[in-house]
Amino acid sequence: MNLIEQLKNKIETAGLWQKEKTLARNEYLTVKGNTDTNWYYVISGSLRIYFEDEFEEQIIRLAYTNNLIAALDSFISEQPTTLYIQAIKKCKLKVLSKENLLQLLEKEPELMLVWQQIQSQLIYQQMEREIDILTYSPLKRYQRVLKRSPQLFQEIPSKYIASYLRMSPETLSRLKKS
């Protein structure tokens, strides 16, 4: 059982999920300016997390079935987020408040290690992505993401993957064919 499944099962056993939430395709879970300190477990569907610069949307994370997602800046700071989280496909999510998560970690200290490992994985994934974007060619970025997350290519439409990889959809299509 992976770390996210372990945490999810403990949250279920403790009855801490606040609710389930369904998002239609293109519906927003949160938008820039909202304060959102919840974590979300993706039961089904897919989402993108992005911000807008002066020219375009910049996808920084993609999530799909069995992933945990959050507006991490808002979760940590308890201030308004700079991010948008939008459903790519119809989604079903479980909602966990920061308060409930912290209470669970306080009651079950052995879960703190699991939580720290999940956080470490998240930081490592973000670091790998940043290195990919800053140093590797489009082909190498594609190959590395395919190796790390093959399910991504089954769950997420190519135009969003291309944006995530900082390349045009045409470039991604060409790479997938070669």
C-alpha positions in Angstrom: 0.0 0.0 0.0 1.4 3.4 -0.9 1.8 6.3 1.5 -1.3 8.2 0.2 -3.4 5.1 0.5 -2.2 4.6 4.1 -3.1 8.1 5.0 -6.4 8.0 3.2 -7.4 4.8 5.0 -6.5 6.3 8.4 -8.6 9.4 7.6 -11.5 7.2 6.6 -11.2 5.0 9.8 -11.1 8.2 11.9 -14.1 9.6 10.0 -12.3 12.9 9.3 -13.3 13.5 5.7 -15.5 16.5 5.8 -17.4 15.7 2.7 -17.2 14.6 -0.9 -17.3 17.2 -3.6 -18.1 16.8 -7.3 -16.7 19.2 -10.0 -18.0 19.4 -13.5 -15.5 19.6 -16.4 -13.8 23.0 -16.3 -15.3 23.9 -12.9 -12.9 25.5 -10.4 -12.1 24.0 -7.0 -10.4 27.2 -6.0 -9.3 30.4 -7.6 -6.7 33.1 -7.0 -7.6 35.2 -4.1 -9.4 32.5 -2.1 -8.0 31.1 1.1 -8.2 27.3 0.9 -6.5 25.2 3.6 -8.0 21.9 2.6 -6.4 18.8 1.1 -8.3 16.9 -1.5 -8.1 13.3 -2.4 -9.0 12.6 -6.0 -11.4 9.7 -6.2 -11.9 10.1 -9.9 -11.2 12.6 -12.7 -8.3 15.0 -13.2 -7.4 18.5 -12.3 -4.8 21.1 -13.2 -3.1 23.6 -10.8 -1.9 26.7 -12.5 -1.2 30.4 -12.2 -1.5 33.2 -14.7 1.5 35.3 -15.7 1.2 38.3 -17.9 1.2 36.2 -21.0 -0.5 32.8 -20.3 -1.5 30.2 -17.9 1.4 28.2 -16.4 0.5 24.7 -15.2 2.6 23.7 -12.2 0.9 20.4 -11.2 -1.6 17.9 -12.6 -3.6 15.5 -10.5 -5.7 12.4 -11.2 -7.2 9.4 -9.5 -5.6 8.5 -6.1 -3.6 11.8 -5.9 -3.7 14.3 -3.1 -3.8 18.0 -4.1 -4.0 21.4 -2.4 -3.5 25.0 -3.0 -0.2 24.5 -1.2 0.6 28.2 -0.8 -2.7 28.8 1.0 -2.5 25.6 3.0 0.9 26.6 4.4 0.4 30.3 4.9 -3.4 30.4 5.5 -3.4 33.4 3.2 -5.2 33.8 -0.2 -3.8 31.6 -2.9 -2.1 32.7 -6.1 -3.3 29.5 -7.8 -6.2 28.2 -9.7 -7.3 24.5 -9.4 -9.6 23.5 -12.2 -11.2 20.2 -13.2 -10.0 18.9 -16.5 -12.5 16.0 -16.4 -15.5 15.6 -14.1 -14.0 15.0 -10.6 -15.1 13.4 -7.4 -13.0 14.5 -4.4 -12.8 13.9 -0.7 -12.2 17.0 1.4 -9.9 17.1 4.5 -9.5 20.3 6.4 -6.1 21.3 7.7 -7.5 21.3 11.2 -8.7 17.7 10.9 -5.4 16.6 9.4 -3.4 18.2 12.3 -5.7 16.6 14.9 -5.2 13.2 13.3 -1.4 13.6 13.2 -1.5 14.7 16.9 -3.6 11.7 17.9 -1.6 9.2 15.9 2.1 10.2 15.9 3.1 7.2 13.8 1.2 8.8 11.0 3.4 11.9 11.2 6.2 9.9 9.5 3.8 8.9 6.7 2.8 12.6 6.3 6.4 13.7 6.3 7.2 11.2 3.6 4.3 12.4 1.5 5.5 16.0 1.8 9.0 14.9 1.0 7.8 13.2 -2.2 5.9 16.3 -3.2 8.9 18.5 -2.7 11.1 16.0 -4.6 8.6 15.8 -7.5 8.5 19.6 -7.7 12.3 19.8 -7.7 12.6 17.2 -10.4 10.1 19.1 -12.6 12.0 22.4 -12.0 15.3 20.7 -13.0 13.6 19.2 -16.1 12.3 22.6 -17.3 15.5 24.5 -16.6 18.0 22.0 -18.0 16.6 19.4 -20.4 15.4 19.5 -24.0 11.8 18.8 -24.8 12.6 15.2 -25.7 14.4 14.6 -22.4 11.6 16.3 -20.4 9.0 14.1 -22.1 11.0 10.9 -21.5 11.6 11.7 -17.8 8.0 12.5 -17.1 6.8 9.4 -19.0 9.2 7.3 -16.9 8.1 8.9 -13.6 4.4 9.1 -14.3 3.2 6.9 -17.1 -0.4 7.1 -15.8 -0.3 10.9 -16.5 -0.5 10.1 -20.2 -3.6 8.0 -19.7 -5.4 10.4 -17.5 -4.6 13.9 -18.8 -5.2 15.3 -22.3 -2.1 16.1 -24.3 -2.6 19.9 -24.4 -2.3 20.1 -20.6 0.7 17.8 -20.5 2.4 20.0 -23.1 1.7 23.1 -21.1 3.0 21.3 -18.0 6.2 20.4 -19.9 6.5 23.9 -21.3 6.2 22.9 -24.9 3.7 23.2 -27.7 1.0 20.5 -28.2 2.6 19.9 -31.7 6.0 19.3 -30.2 4.5 16.8 -27.7 2.6 15.1 -30.4 5.8 14.8 -32.5 7.7 13.4 -29.5 5.0 10.8 -28.7 5.2 9.6 -32.3 8.9 9.2 -32.4 
